[in-house]
């Protein structure tokens, strides 16, 4: 399968017995799974289960202390040193509280595109197209840091989309937003999927998970308890921990 911009896909992503320890504490342990090239993957679990840490490991921001993580598509980390250096450019990540530079909304996009290696003409064209695509054109000249929380998150998502990633990681993208802003972000996520972008996100909101997920990764105390299609997970959880989580119990 061809990836974004006509390049060979970096997917699937495979984790082999991945663990992460710090200060004598085991935060993730024995995580083995495969993320395919289609659908939206939602990572669920109580606070402290390891959801955000798992995303950072997959994105390559930090390295596991045990096990290995490999992009195994034809354009992934197994295709040689040059391909390995390209995998980071084929993915993007948006955090719960996005970082905005002290410049306009438009300039924030142009700056990110410059770092990614796009030429000046492409930077301007892609930035304008992203702002228009997601209804942000009217905010283009406003200082990004003066925008509302919802506007900043939408701008961060538009900035990620402009980079044309194959894989997009989202860490609690709506946790600090009101319902109207959260709905706009969810609409953007649907749009990413329609564009062929693989979306992997964490959320604490079960309603949002039901609306967005094609498959669920459920973590409990740093361990992978379930990795299943969303319908199966929500209707027939296989573990007591997942069943308790879905009932709203504080299982720990």
N, C-alpha and C positions, 0 to 999 in steps of 0.2 A: 504493500500500500504506500502511495506517495504521501509524504508529509507536507507541511505548509511550504509555500513558495516553491513547489515542485521538487523538493528534496526528499530523499528516502526517509521513511519514518524512523524515529528513535524508539518508538514503542514496539513491544511491551516493556514495561519496567518491572524488574524482578528483584525481590528482597529475599536473601538467603540467611535465615537464622540471625537476623539483625538484632543487636542489643546496644544499649547505651547506658553507661554508668558514669556517675560523677559524685565526688566527695563521699565515696563508699556506698552510694545509693544506686540501686538498679531502677532506672526509669523506664526502660523498654527492654523486653527480654524475649528472645526466640521468635521474632516476627519473620514469617515466611509467607509471601503472597506474590501474586502476579496481577499487574494492572494492564488491561488490554487497551486497544486503541479506540474504543468506542464507549459512549455513555458517560454519565456523570456519576462520580464516586463520592459518596458522603461518608466522612469519618465521624463516628459517634462515640460517646463515652462520658462519664462523669468528669468534672474538673479534676485535673491531676492524673487522668488516665493515660496521657501521653499523646494526645491528638496533635497538638501544635508541634511537638517534638518530631513526630513521625513525618509531618510535612516538611520540616526543615531538613531532615535527613534525606528525604526523597529529592528535594530541590538541590541538595548539595551544599547548603549553607554550613553544615557541620558534618563530620564524618562519624560513622558508627564506631563504637569501641569493640564490637564483635560483629562477625558476619560481613556480608558484602551486598552492595546495591549496584545493579547493572541495567543500563538501557540496552535492550537486546535486539532492537530493530536493526534493519540494514544500515541506518544512518547513526546508530548508537555507539556506545562506549566500547563495543567489541570490534568495531570496524577500523581500529588503528588509532595512533596518537592524534592525528588531525581531527578525526571524527569525534574523539573524546573531548577535544577542546571546543567543539561546536555544540555539544549537547546542552551546555548552559545557555547558549543563545537561542535554543529552540524551546525554551520554557520561561515562564514568568511567574512571579508570586506577588500577591497583594495581601497586606497584613490588616489586622483588625483596626489599627490606627495608621493610616498611610502617611508616609513622609512626603511633605510638600516643600519645594524649594521657595526661597524668597524671590519669586518672580511670578509672572502672569500664568494663568491656566494654560494658555497656548505654549508659552515658553517652557513650562514643565514637560510637556510632551516632546517638544523639539529637543530639549536637553537629553532626555532618555533615548530618543532615536539617534542622536549624535553619538552617545556612548556605545550604542549597538552597531555603529558603523555605517549608517545610512548617509548618503551624500546630502548636500544642502537642499537641493530641489526635492528629493524624496522626503526629507524631514518635514518641510513645509506642507507638502501635499498630504502626507500621512497624518500629520497633526490636525490639519483642517478637516480631513475626512473622518477622523475619529470623533472630533468634537461634534460634527454634524450628525454622524450616525447615532450618537447617544444623547442628542438634544442639549448639548452644552455650548453651542456656538455663541449664544448671548453672554456667556461667562468668559469667553476667550481672553479678554483683556483685563479681567479682574485679577488682583493678587490672589494666588491660590490659597494662601493661608487665611484669608478673610472669608472664604466660602464656608457655608454650613457643613456640618459633619457629613450629611448625606451627599452634598455636592462634591465634597472632597473625595468621598469613597467612589462616587461615579467617575470622577476625574481620574482617580487611580486605576480604575478598571478600564477606562478608555485609553489611558496611557499604556496599560498592558496589552490591550487589543491592538493598538497601533504597531507594536513590536512584532506582530504576526507570529505568535508562538504556536507550537503544536500542542503544548501542555500548559495549563494554567492552574496554579495552586492558590487557593483562597482560604485564609485563616480567619474564621468567624467574621465574614464580610459584612454582616448586618447586626452584630451584637449591640452596637451603641446607637442604632438608628430607630427612628419612629416608624410606625407601620407603613406610612406612605413612602418614605425613603427606602425602606426595606423592600417594598414591592417593586420599585424601580430597579433596584439592584438585582432582584430575582429575574426581572424581565431581561436585564443585560446578560445574566448567566444563561438563560434560554437562548439568547441571540448568539452567544459564544458557541454553544453546542451546534446551533444551526450552521455555523461557519466551519464546523469540523474540528473545533478545538476540544481536546480532552480536558475536562474540568474535574479537579479533585479538591474538595472543600471540607473544612470542619465546621460544625455548628452545634450549638446546645439546644436548638429549637427543633423539637420533633415535628411540628407542623411544617416547618421549612424543609426538613429532611424528606417528609412524605411528598411534598410538592416537587422537589428537585431530583431526588435520588433515583438512579437506575440500579445501583448496587450500594450496599452498606458494608463498611468496615467498622466493627464494633470492638473497641478496646476496653479492657478492664484491668486496672492496676498494672499497666504497662505490658499486658499480654493480649494477643489477638484471640478473641473468643469466637467471633463469627465474621465471615466474608462471604456474603450471599446476595442474590438479587433482592432488591428492596421489597417487593411484594411478599416474598417468602419470609424475609426477616420480620416484617411488621405483623404478619398474620400467624406465623408459626415459628417463633424464635426457638433455637435449639438448645440454648443454655439457660440455666436459672438466672444468671447475671443479666442477660439480655432481657429476659421476661420481666425481671424486677425493674430494670431501667425503663422499659416501656410502660410499666404501671406507675412510674414516678417515684419508686422507692429509692431511698438513699442506701444503695447496696455498696458496701465497702469491705 
